[in-house]
Amino acid sequence: MTAERINRREFIIKGLTTGIGLGGGMIWGNLNTVSAHSPPPNPPDLVAVKNNEPDIMFTKAIEMMGGMHRFVKKGQTVVVKPNIGFPQTPEMGTTTNPLLVKSVVEHCLGAGAKNVYVFDNVVTSAYGTAQKCYQMSGIAAAAKDAGAIVAPGDAKRYYHEIDIPRAKSLSSARVHELVLESDVFINVPILKNHGYTRLSMAMKNLMGVVWDRMEYHYSDLNRCIAEFCLFKKPDLNVLDAYRVLMRNGPRGGSPADVALQKSLVLSTDIVACDAAAAKLYGSKPQKIKYIQAAHDLGIGEMNLNKVKTSSHIFTQG
């Protein structure tokens, strides 16, 4: 049997509102389904897809969002920012799935992008070189295979000072020039546990576009994460919840720390994206300090019942 639509009532009957963790993610039962045969006339702000491989889920999700042409126009330059923070293989759930990154790049080029760049300012101080992170994650090879330009993010000369309006904790930062110069910015984080912020998701992933990222871990990190979005919000957030690191984050300790969830969240609203991801993990969005801070700053909406949403679950016969 091919993939089929199932309605909201069927989600509940099949027990798919459970989510991850003891609290239950429970985003699936809160989403309305839409027909995937043609782009919706008024595309949703958030899409959740479940139960397939990362590239297949992304293809379905971006179709439900109205297609990549909604975000990328012919001749534009695109920056795709995955999490490549540690020298770990995809099975460890600490870095964005390379199949997902490859699919995002392919869709951008298919929409007519002139160039697609992929980079991250990785955590190298204690865990190895940036090159090792790029290689072990599988992201460098996958991005290149898709036609992207894999760019370095490990030298200060690539970062330029910017001011952040209305910020109290993060009034300025050094931001990678690709982010400053790109036409389209696509954020591709992974959902995982984090020792400082409890969860690392879409907003936290943006710390990888600034040079002095680790300094914020020893100040008001949650506020800094939220305030960076006053300067720059991605055009699209593509959150990987295929493998979810449930504990010992952000680096992980063993495969036993990882839950296979085969889920994906897309959103134009970075706060809504993180709120949905928090629910998938089993947390209340308001318990994640940077989600609450960003909501209070007007960056986005953390109350999912106020966000236009749709969902799809692949079923197998």
Buried (B, 14 or more C-beta within 10 A) or exposed (E): EEBEBBEBEBBEEEEBBEBBBEBBBBBBBBBEBBEBEEBBEEBBBBBBBBBBBBBBBBBBBBBBBBBBBBBBEEEBBBBBBBBBBBBBEBEBBBBBBBBBBBBBBBBBBEBEBBBBBBBBBBBBEEBBEBBBBBBBBBBBBBBBEBBBBBBBBBEEEBBBEBEBEEBEBBEEBBBBEBBBEBBBBBBBBBBBBBEBBBBBBBBBBBBBBBBEBBEBBEEBBBBBBBBBBBBBBBBBBBBBBBBBBBBBBBBBEEEEBBBEBBBBBBBBBBBBBBBBBBBBBBBEBEEBBBBBBBBEBEBBBBEBEEBBBBBBBBBEE
